[in-house]
Amino acid sequence: MSNSFPKQNLPLRVVLNRVGEATLNQYGAVQRALDCPESAFRFWNEVVADDPCHEPEKEHLVAVFLNTKLRLIGYHVVSVGSLNEAVAHPREIFRAAILAGAYAIVLMHNHPSGDPAPSQADHRMTKRIAEAAEIIGIQLSDHVVVGTPETGRQPYFSFREAGVL
C-alpha cells in the first residue's frame, strides 16, 4: 500500500496572502493610525487614488483593514463600479478582512461627481455592513465617502462623524 496520494484525489491547496499589503512607497501611510476621517482621506489620496489602476471617473469601494491599534495591515479594492454606483455584498468585504486578520475596517468609496454627500444607497449599505460587522466581530470603524476638495466644503463625509455609526 502506497503512502502517496494519487494526483486526482489531492485536496485543494489554499494559499493565503495579505491583501493590499503596503509597498515601500506607501510605508509612510502604514505608520499612521487610521483613527479619524482625516487620516482615512489622506490614505485614500496617498495610496488608493495614487494607484495606477485607479479610475477616478468610476466609484471604487475599498475596505481598509486595521489592527487593534487602528494601524493599517492591508486594504482591498472590493468593487469598481460605474459613474455613480459601486455594489458589494458584505461577504466580499469581510472575506478579505477575515483573511487579513483585521480587528477593524474602514469602508471607503469615492463619488466621481466630487460631492461627498452620501446617497440613500450609501446609507443602506452602511447599515447592512454595520450589522454584518457586529455579527462577525470585526469593528466597522467608519465609512468615509470621498469627494474632491473645494473651497468652503469638506472633501469627505464620515458616517462616524455624522453619528450614523
C-alpha positions in Angstrom: 0.0 0.0 0.0 1.4 3.4 -1.0 1.6 6.3 1.3 1.3 8.8 -1.5 -2.0 10.4 -2.7 -3.0 9.9 -6.3 -2.9 13.3 -8.1 -6.6 13.3 -8.9 -7.5 12.9 -5.2 -5.2 15.5 -3.7 -7.0 18.0 -1.5 -7.3 21.6 -2.7 -4.3 23.6 -1.5 -5.2 27.1 -0.2 -2.5 29.8 -0.1 -3.3 32.9 2.0 -1.6 36.1 1.1 -2.0 39.5 2.6 -4.5 41.6 0.6 -3.3 45.0 -0.3 0.0 44.9 1.7 1.7 48.2 1.5 4.6 48.8 -0.8 7.8 50.6 0.3 6.5 53.8 -1.4 3.4 53.6 0.8 5.2 52.8 4.0 4.6 56.3 5.5 0.8 55.8 5.2 1.2 52.5 7.1 2.8 54.1 10.1 -0.1 56.4 10.9 -3.2 55.3 12.7 -6.4 55.5 10.7 -8.4 56.6 13.7 -10.2 59.6 12.2 -11.7 60.5 8.8 -8.9 63.0 8.0 -6.4 60.2 8.2 -8.6 57.9 6.1 -9.0 60.7 3.5 -5.2 61.1 3.4 -4.8 57.3 2.9 -7.2 57.5 0.0 -5.3 60.3 -1.7 -1.8 58.8 -1.0 -2.5 55.2 -1.7 -5.8 54.4 -3.4 -6.0 57.4 -5.8 -2.3 57.2 -6.5 -2.5 53.6 -7.7 -2.0 53.3 -11.5 -5.2 51.1 -11.7 -7.4 53.8 -10.1 -10.1 55.2 -12.4 -11.3 58.4 -10.8 -14.3 58.6 -13.1 -15.7 55.4 -11.5 -16.7 54.6 -8.0 -14.3 52.4 -6.1 -15.3 50.6 -2.9 -12.3 49.9 -0.7 -12.1 48.1 2.7 -9.1 49.2 4.8 -8.0 46.6 7.4 -6.7 47.7 10.8 -5.1 46.1 13.7 -6.0 46.7 17.4 -4.0 50.0 17.4 -6.0 51.1 14.3 -2.9 50.9 12.1 -3.1 49.7 8.5 -2.5 46.0 7.9 -3.9 45.9 4.4 -6.6 47.1 2.1 -8.8 45.6 -0.6 -10.5 47.1 -3.6 -13.8 45.4 -3.2 -15.6 46.8 -6.2 -15.1 49.1 -9.1 -18.4 50.3 -10.3 -19.8 52.9 -12.7 -20.1 56.7 -12.6 -22.5 56.6 -9.7 -22.5 53.2 -8.1 -20.2 50.5 -6.7 -22.0 47.5 -5.4 -20.7 44.9 -3.0 -22.1 42.2 -0.7 -20.9 42.0 2.9 -19.2 38.7 2.1 -16.8 40.4 -0.4 -15.8 42.9 2.3 -15.5 40.5 5.2 -13.8 37.6 3.3 -10.7 39.7 2.8 -10.9 41.2 6.3 -11.0 37.8 7.9 -8.1 36.6 5.8 -6.1 39.7 6.7 -6.8 39.1 10.5 -8.4 42.5 10.8 -9.6 43.8 14.1 -11.5 46.7 12.4 -12.3 48.0 9.0 -12.8 51.4 7.5 -15.0 51.3 4.4 -14.3 54.0 1.8 -15.6 54.9 -1.6 -15.4 57.9 -3.9 -18.0 59.9 -5.6 -16.7 60.9 -9.1 -19.1 63.8 -9.1 -16.9 65.4 -6.4 -19.8 65.7 -3.9 -19.2 63.5 -0.9 -22.8 63.7 0.4 -24.0 60.1 0.9 -26.9 58.7 -1.2 -29.7 56.6 0.2 -27.9 53.6 -1.2 -24.8 54.5 0.8 -26.9 54.7 4.0 -28.5 51.3 3.3 -25.1 49.7 2.6 -23.5 51.2 5.7 -26.3 49.9 7.9 -26.0 46.4 6.3 -22.2 46.3 6.7 -22.5 47.5 10.3 -25.0 44.7 11.1 -22.6 42.1 9.5 -19.6 43.5 11.3 -21.4 43.1 14.7 -22.2 39.5 13.9 -18.7 38.7 12.7 -16.9 40.5 15.4 -14.9 42.9 13.3 -15.5 46.5 14.2 -16.7 48.9 11.4 -14.7 51.9 12.5 -16.1 54.3 9.8 -17.5 54.6 6.3 -15.9 57.5 4.5 -17.2 58.9 1.2 -14.5 60.8 -0.7 -15.3 63.8 -2.9 -13.0 66.4 -4.2 -11.6 69.3 -2.3 -13.4 72.6 -3.0 -13.3 75.9 -1.1 -15.7 76.0 1.8 -16.6 72.4 1.6 -15.3 69.3 3.4 -13.8 66.9 0.8 -15.3 63.8 2.5 -18.3 62.6 4.5 -17.8 60.4 7.6 -20.7 58.2 8.8 -18.9 58.1 12.2 -18.7 61.9 12.5 -22.3 62.2 11.3 -23.4 60.0 14.2 -24.7 57.2 11.9 -22.2 54.7 13.2 
